[in-house]
Amino acid sequence: MGRKKSEKIILPPELPPEIPDDEVEVSDEDLQFVQHNRQYALGFSRLDTQSITKHVTRVADAKEDALEALYEKRLKKKALQKEKEESGVQIDPVDALPVKTLDGKLYYRTLTKTSTLSELGDEETNSTDKGIVRLTKPERRAKLKKQRKEAKKLGKELEKVEEVQQTPQAAVLAEVKEDLTAEEAFESKKQKLAELGMALLANPEPNIKSLKEMLQISKDNDHAIAKLGVLSMLTVFKDIIPGYRIRLPTEKELEMKVSKDVKKMRFYESTLLSAYKAYLQWLIMLEKKPSFQHVAVRCICTLLDAVPHFNFQESLLGVIVRNIGSSDDVIRKLSCATAKSLFTNEGKHGGEATVLTVRMIADHVKAHNCQLHPDSIEVFLSLSFDEDLRRQEKAANEDNRVKNKKNKKRKNLEEPSQMPGSDKKKSRKELMTKMREEVAADYKAASFTPDVTERRVMQTQTLSAVFETYFRILKHTMQSTSASQEEIANSDSGASGSHPLLSPCLKGLGKFSHLIDLDFMGDLMIYLRKLASGSGNSGNCSQKNSKYLTVSERLQCCIIAFRVMRSNLDALNVDLHEFFVQLYNIMLEYSPGRDRGVVLAEALKLMLCEDRQHDMQKAAGFVKRLATFSLCFGSAESMAALVTLKHLLQKNIKCRNLLENDAGGGSVSGIIAKFQPYASDPNLSGALASVLWELNLLSKHYHPTVSTMASNILSMSSAQNQVHLSIVSPQQAFMDLSLERESFKPQNESMKLKNKRKKGSGSSKSASIEPTPDTSSIDEDEVRKKLSTHFNLLRDIKENERLRSELDRTTLYLQLYEQHKKQKKKRKTKTKKSEVSTA
């Protein structure tokens, strides 16, 4: 029997390294490539999978011994080749002695390097020397496993060493790459925004879709990119928004056949409106975030100022009215400036935005219970009302009547001449008239110039909203003043903190007093009288007003009452004696640092100088009170009081008897024979029985203008009937001297006396010359030490003051905490008692 031919075993190709399914990442580009090129993958579906599986199973079913033997042979061959090539060192035959075999052949020895790979061939050498020794299957498998484990360990150790060497460099490179990529992304987005904006500004109709791309860029996570996107969209919208309000077509209009141009226009308008709406929604979202609040409010204000006629007007106005009383000064000023521009530039929107803004502000004041910043109501002062609208409306009505009469006459003349077969002409005329009416209505809607009647309706609506807010503020102030003293003492806000809107409310009432309806005049005067006095009884008003209203606010109430009376002089008949009494008492409560002197000067001008002839007793009481007032305060206040005093003396000749210095007082005593300086009513003060001795002191005042004015008043006599009045008003005198306060420096009398003494002793200078101090002997170090100690002492004083204030604050907080604890205990005891009683 011959030997069996050894079967050739074909090994399968080496598989790629195994990777777990979690680590396999398929990119979006690969998926897109496979989806687009599905037709090229049809060949994989035609493969014969059965034959492939048979081949694999046949190879797998082969003997494991043969496969392992082949695998070992390959490894040994590779190891021997490496040893021969790398580790083997051939020795020159001349240097080494040869060995002669039995056959007669010479064999030269070679030296080999000891290496790990040569160990693989130990079996062959042993087999050649000692004989063939075969390993069993489990021994071979264990040996292969050991070799694989050692190779893996060596590879891991090498990778760790490389990572440790490359970690600092790799971290720095990664940071640099991140910075470069962020800068490149920022620049690319900036360039993209610029390109889109320029394209829209150059030709908006074909590039209108790029607004969505700009909006997506403005929603980027990078704050700088988002702000740039919002601002760039603002400039684009300001330029491309049309001068009319866009009205989207109805369903019937969409069903109609239209031309290509109309379709393009409709698409342009719809996309513009949708993008504008999305932009406004994004701005309103950004306005609530503190980092984007300034940018968002600025964009909304500029949009409303530039295009107030466009769609979504109410949403923009809502944001502005909400921020009109903000605590942030920048946002509040922006909102107030926008509201004022809307009130002054009504030609852009036809007055609709004005009415909406005023109504929203009124609702805002009502919702916050009149606790807002004064700027939120001071905006109303920039409103302007046309008083000639009634005349224009009457003229327009008369023109319409004349036209109607002429048309009726023409119809009566044309009716007999028309034939019964002229129905077509009638229908044509009716159609023409309808078309003209529709065109006129569209023109009115497009142009922001409403009719006289519409303007009058809008003006009445704004006026009603304005006066509604003003009367609400007055009512709230009345309720706060009538509150109990305990509530006001416990409240944290000061005298003007509970009613911050009163002063702008009074200013507005003074400006629009001629537009108030006569039905509300009586209630307004009652409110003003109560606010000026602080309570219904005028006896204790001076003690209560210091806790409720300031002197300036009470003076403003008196000023508004006189202005209302003056503007409606023919229709009203109200006694203003109560306001004179309040002015007489308020003058003693005035404080220059706390109250406003301009308001006092205005009250003196309006109530005493510009009023009609006063009663002699009242005029004398005010003259005496003004003289005492001018002694107590600065030059500006005293000058305003002296100007008013001179005016009263020029008007009332009998009051000049106060200038006479009799033994028992003035020559004219009147009803009351004795002067009562603490009387609350000027008519009951008995000032005619006194003398103006204050003017003698004022003539020696440090300010020259005050002294000259006092001396001029003293020179007036009762015999001279001076008809000419003083030209300077109290307001002007107060402003002049208040401005001179900064630059004016009064001359000291001691300096004058010293100068006189020097002039008198000029001849004896040579005899008694005082030695001048020698400045060269001053030690600079001592001066520095003294100055340093002085400044250290000042610093210590300030530090002590600060620490004391902190200590007082902490003690206050501790007291409040203890009070809170006590209240809690009381509540707990009450609840326990109630539970026991119920049980």
MOHU-V698678 format. One record per helix or strand of 3 or more residues. SS is the DSSP state (~ for helix, > for strand). FROM is the first residue (numbers start at 1). LEN is the number of residues. Records with the same first field share a line. If there is no record, write none. Layout:
SS = FROM-LEN ; FROM-LEN
//
This chain:
~ = 28-9 ; 38-8 ; 49-13 ; 64-24 ; 117-14 ; 137-66 ; 210-9 ; 223-18 ; 251-5 ; 260-28 ; 293-14 ; 313-10 ; 329-16 ; 346-3 ; 352-16 ; 375-8 ; 389-29 ; 423-24 ; 452-30 ; 485-6 ; 502-10 ; 513-3 ; 518-16 ; 541-8 ; 551-17 ; 577-13 ; 597-13 ; 616-17 ; 635-17 ; 654-6 ; 682-3 ; 687-3 ; 694-5 ; 704-11 ; 730-11 ; 749-12 ; 763-3 ; 775-3 ; 780-59
//
